[in-house]
Amino acid sequence: MKNDLDIRPLAPACGAEVFGLDLKAATAETMKRVQGALAEHQVLFFRGQDFTPEDQVAVTRKFGPILRVPFVKHMDEHPDIIAVLKEAEEKKIGTFGGTWHSDFSFLDEPPSLTLLYARELPAVGGDTLWASQYLAYEALSEGMRRLLDPLVAIQTGWPHGTRGPGYDTPGLSKSIKMVRNDPAADREIRHPVVRVHPWTGRKALFVNPVYTHRFEGMSEAESKPILEYLYAHAVKPEFTCRLRWDVGTLAVWDNRCLLHLAINDYDGSRRLLHRTTVAGERPAGIH
Ligand code: SIN
């Protein structure tokens, strides 16, 4: 493979496939062009990559310093990688990433980028969706943007609605070991509801139904109608793209301007992807 960038947008909102690039061999100069393409398309799909786990870690480092996200078990033999696995016999259970979210948005400094590499796939199904939060923000009325611009959202690592006595760990695939009962995950973190992207200066909505609990200064009941409106608005089909994976496809996406969702429609098949994350910064707001 050469290092020419052959970029083909997958949808007008976000997402582009990149052909003819071996990321293992990509030079610093090429990576600058990749970053430019990522800033434009928000999520890139590199087809036909041939990675060992060590290669994936080395390629991740080309995008920035690796972040080992807390509260979820990484692979014993590859501590920078999470195995996102659902076995064929694991039926009628949840899957990692099966609700729209931005990865670990409840951290002080959430990961900027996520890299997900497909190793084993169902014959059909197991696609992933992304939704541009730039477009979601820009499509709101001026009045709603004015309301949201100064607001702060309270986020925590306990998926919303899953706290409290009697709550049982939801049926996630057995490979995903979430660390529960850690007070550090339960800390309330303040992040702007409208985030300014450090590369582009564009504003993006930065709330999601997994980690956002309420607006600062408002109760959950008061916040709920607005948040529910935003969650439905944020993932309108015209803001999205959908990837049909091939083994060897690497997706690299920007959590600062996208939500994403793993579609859990492949009971009876095995799906295995390897996931790494790049360190990010404290989200910047408008004030
Ligand atoms: C994730 O949310 O990190 C996983 C997405 C997927 O499995 O498609």
Residues whose N, C-alpha, C, O or C-beta is under 5 A from the ligand:
A	BS01	SIN	V84 F96 G97 D127 T128 A262
